Amino acid sequence: MLTYIAKINHFSWLQLLFIYLSFQAPCFSQAVNAEMLISLDKQFHLLINEINTTYLFKPEPTITPNPFSDAEYYLFFNDLARCEAILKQGTVTDTTKFSDYLNMMTGLIYFKKRDYKQADSYFNKINTRSNLFIDSILNRARSLLKLNQSQKAYIILSGLLQQPVHIDHSNSLNFMLGQILMHEDKIEFADNFFLNITIDSPFSNRAIIGKTLLEIKRNNYPKAHGLVTLLINSELKDLAADEAPLLKAYIYQHENNHMAAIVFYKKAVEYYTSGIQQQTLITNKLKSPAAIMPRKDYNYVFDLDTSSYNISSRLPKSALKNYQELSRLNQYIHDNFGHNSAIYKKTNLLHKNYNTAIIAAMRSAIEARKKRLNDYLDQANFSLLKLYEITSKS
């Protein structure tokens, strides 16, 4: 977000925030592809059936397999042709039974094609009693924002807050609502939504950045400094927290306190230099599968040492869900059947194979983090040079 801070006169802070908080495109790792994940998915469900029927003697009720489930993986990797081909398969019974899933996938295809009006129309077809309904509303809101219909997006999102939803969905809703209101310059209302986001949420630090920008807009610099300091002192750093040292220096610069700004740009240089080195050290932690576990309630967030990584743009939802469930199951089988049992050897092998995909996604996230830190380091050095020029002439 702050890479072009030297050109701040050309962009408002709200525009920069809106750009930063926009929908992230998938970032693929060459070590992972759709076919690999589809194979793991099929192995996972076969294993679950075997464990339930043979070892736990708790056969699940007969559930019709989703004949279209492979489409999600091809969609994630932007293979729209294969995704569409899968969605066209199936019997009349299949298309009726899985109509909500088909509408969701078709909507996502249109979204990727940037036909946001068609995407919205398919998301709007999903039944209110479907387990996909809340995701359909979030996707509708994203489509409507792309169509510059922020008021309509606000209405459908705020309506969901009256219903009981999972904490991850609740945080997503509050964050998107705060984002919309910031963009419309409704500062007080945006602030209220950011305050509703739980501290353990992946949106928490981004909400603090949003609140900081609100305080800058209000010219409440002491409050802005306090919020940024919270991020700087946080034990767990993510991409939003990494912006804090640069933002701290910028606030002083915005106040025309050039000497303080110079001090904090120097601190930012130290922070980013150290951070780049720290990311290299964290890469070595990936050699231990036991260290790679998702955060509770957020299966796409992984915390290693003092760093947090959101890999939702690097692996599909189903793969992340399977990995989380398999990790718990693997431990359960180990504790109850022993590490020499045939079933544990099966679960552990599949867990290791899934772990390969997780590690590949994590390596990709770490490299992206290092690149972002390098960008911030360059910006801090550039801002220092500019301030030296200004102060030398005064």
C-alpha positions, 0 to 999 in steps of 0.5 A: 500500500505504501510503496508509492507514498512519495506520490501521496498527493496523487492518491488519497489515503482512502484510495490507497487503502481500497487498492490494498484491501482489494480481492487478491488473485491466486498466487500459484506455486509450481510444485502444486497443481489441480491434478495433484490436489484432485488426487489427494482429495479423492484419497482423502475421502476414500480414507475417511470412508474406510476409517468410518466403516472399518475402524470406527464402525460409524458408517456415515449416512449415505451421501451422494458424492458431488460429481462436480467437485473437481471443478473447484480445483481447476477454477482456482488454477484459472483453467476455466475451460476444464472447470466449465466442462466438468460443470456441464457433466452430470445427470438431470438429478445431479444438476438439481441436487447440486444446483446451489454449487453449480450456481456458485461455481458459474458465478465465480467463473463469470467473476474471473472473466470480469463479467461481474453483472452475470456473476452477481446474477448467479450468486443471487440464485443460491438458496438462503438455506444453503450452506453456500449462502453466506459465501454467495452474499460475500461474492455478491458484494465483491461483484457489486463493488466491481460494478460501483454499486457500493450502496447495494453491497452495503445493504446485503452485507449488513443484512447478514449481521443480523444472523448467526454466522461463523466467526470468520464470516462475521469478521469478513462482513465487518471488514468489508462493511468498514471498507465500503464506508471508508471509501464513501468517507463515512468515517464514524460508521466505518470505525464501528465496523472495524471495532467489531473484528476479533483480535485473533482474526486475519483481518485484525491488523488490517482493521487497525491500519484502516482505523489509523488512516481514519485517525489521520483523516481526522487529524487525530495524530496522537491516536494514529500514532498509538494504533501504529505502535500497537502493530509495531509492538505486536508479537505476531506480524503479518503483511498489515503489521509490516506496514506499520514502521513505514506508516509511523514515519509517514505520520510524522512527515504528514505533521511536518515533523521532519526530524522525527520522521527521519528517526522513524524512517531509519527505524523502518530501514532497520525493521525491514532489513531484519525482517528480510533476514528473519523470513530466510530463517523461517523457511528452515522451519518448514522442514518440520511438518509438526510446525505447520499447523493452521490457526484455530478457526482459520484453516488458511492462516499459519503462524511460524515464530513471529510471522503469520501467513495467509495462504488462501490465495495459494491453495483452494478452500477444499484442500485447506479444509482437508488438511486441517481435518486430516491433521486432527484425524492423523493424531487421533489414529496415532493415539488410538491405534498406534504408530505401527497400525496399518491405518495410521501408516495410510493416514500419515502418508496422506498427511505427508503428501498434503503437507508437501502442498502446504509447504509449497504454499508457505514457501511461496508466501514467504517469498512474497513476504520478502519481496514486500519487505524489500519494497518497503525497505526501498521506500523507507530509504527513498523517503529518507533521501527526500527528507534529507534534501528538504531539511538541508534546504531549510 
